[in-house]
Amino acid sequence: MATSYSTVIDRAQFRISDYDALKQTFQMHYSIMKKHLMSSVADFAPYCLLDLNDRDEILAQFNVDLDDECIEILACGVASYWLSSLVMNTDLLQNRLSTKEYSYFSPANLLNNAAALRKETKKEFRSDIIRYTYRHGNIESPGEEVQ
């Protein structure tokens, strides 16, 4: 059994509304999301009972069958890293003119709101990992299930 990267990325897409992604080719968007997935794996792998490092990069899959809980945690991580990349984007620092109201939006306010959302999403990802360790393992020894 195996779980493809696209399974996790598809689950993460439900957490994300990125209309700019429609301007990108599928391969470009998938490549970006895969990098966010690998960051998520790096955070979750030490605590996961399954070996997330057992992967096949050619087939773009985990060589283990991930359960829904692991997929959801990784998807949350993908969304968190995706949001981090948006918050750290210099475009947020530019003023935008709304054609509807013809007024400038405050870039500082937008940046503050995006940063707060990033913080909450990262907190949710960390909470999911902690909850997983309490349910399935020994929090003193990551990766080992309590008998």
C-alpha positions in Angstrom: 0.0 0.0 0.0 1.1 3.6 -0.7 -0.3 7.1 -0.4 0.4 9.5 -3.2 1.6 13.1 -2.5 -1.4 14.3 -4.5 -3.8 12.7 -2.0 -2.4 14.9 0.8 -2.1 18.0 -1.5 -5.7 17.6 -2.6 -6.8 17.5 1.0 -4.8 20.6 1.7 -6.5 22.4 -1.2 -9.8 22.3 0.7 -8.2 24.5 3.3 -6.8 27.0 0.8 -8.4 29.4 -1.6 -5.7 30.5 -4.0 -7.0 32.0 -7.2 -3.5 32.9 -8.2 -2.8 29.2 -8.5 -5.2 29.2 -11.5 -2.7 31.3 -13.3 0.1 28.8 -12.8 0.6 25.6 -14.7 -0.4 22.4 -12.9 3.3 21.3 -12.7 4.4 24.6 -11.2 1.6 24.7 -8.6 2.1 21.0 -7.7 5.9 21.6 -7.3 5.2 24.5 -4.9 2.7 22.4 -2.9 5.1 19.5 -2.8 7.7 21.7 -1.2 5.2 22.7 1.5 4.4 19.0 2.0 8.0 18.1 2.5 8.3 20.9 5.2 5.2 19.5 6.8 6.7 16.0 6.7 9.9 17.2 8.4 7.8 18.6 11.3 5.6 15.6 11.7 7.9 12.6 10.9 9.6 12.4 14.3 6.2 11.9 16.0 4.4 9.8 13.4 4.1 6.1 14.0 4.4 5.5 10.3 7.7 6.0 8.5 7.1 9.2 6.5 10.7 9.1 5.3 10.0 5.9 3.4 9.1 7.7 0.1 9.4 7.1 -3.6 10.2 10.4 -5.2 9.8 9.0 -8.8 6.3 7.8 -8.1 5.6 10.8 -5.8 4.2 8.8 -3.0 4.8 7.6 0.6 5.5 3.9 0.6 3.2 3.4 3.5 -0.6 3.7 3.7 -1.4 6.8 5.6 -4.6 6.9 7.6 -7.0 9.8 7.5 -5.5 11.4 10.7 -2.0 11.5 9.3 -3.2 12.9 6.0 -5.2 15.6 7.7 -2.2 16.6 9.9 0.1 16.8 6.9 -2.6 18.7 4.9 -2.8 21.2 7.8 0.9 21.6 7.7 0.8 22.2 3.9 -1.8 24.9 4.5 0.4 26.4 7.3 3.5 26.6 5.1 1.5 27.9 2.2 0.2 30.7 4.3 3.7 31.4 5.6 4.9 31.9 2.1 2.1 34.4 1.4 2.8 36.4 4.6 6.4 36.6 3.8 5.6 38.0 0.3 6.6 41.6 -0.3 3.5 42.1 -2.4 1.5 42.5 0.8 3.5 45.7 1.5 2.2 47.5 -1.6 -1.0 49.6 -1.6 -3.8 48.2 -3.7 -6.5 50.3 -5.2 -10.0 48.8 -5.1 -11.9 49.5 -8.3 -15.1 49.0 -6.4 -14.5 51.7 -3.8 -11.6 53.7 -5.2 -9.8 53.8 -1.9 -6.4 52.5 -0.7 -6.3 49.6 1.6 -3.8 49.7 4.4 -0.9 47.3 3.7 -0.1 47.2 7.4 -3.6 46.1 8.3 -3.5 43.4 5.6 -0.1 42.2 6.8 -1.2 42.1 10.4 -4.3 40.1 9.6 -2.3 37.7 7.4 0.3 37.3 10.1 -2.4 36.6 12.7 -3.9 34.0 10.5 -0.5 32.4 9.9 0.1 32.2 13.6 -3.3 30.5 14.2 -2.8 28.0 11.4 0.7 27.1 12.7 -0.8 26.7 16.2 -3.5 24.4 14.8 -0.8 22.3 13.0 1.3 22.0 16.2 -1.9 21.1 18.2 -2.7 18.4 15.8 0.7 16.9 16.2 0.5 17.1 20.0 -3.0 15.5 19.9 -1.6 12.7 17.7 1.2 11.9 20.2 -1.2 11.7 23.1 -3.5 9.4 21.2 -0.9 7.1 19.7 2.4 7.4 21.4 4.7 8.1 24.2 5.4 11.8 24.2 8.8 11.1 25.7 9.9 9.0 22.8 8.6 10.2 19.5 7.6 7.6 17.1 7.2 4.7 19.6 3.7 3.6 20.5 2.9 2.9 24.1 2.1 -0.7 24.7 
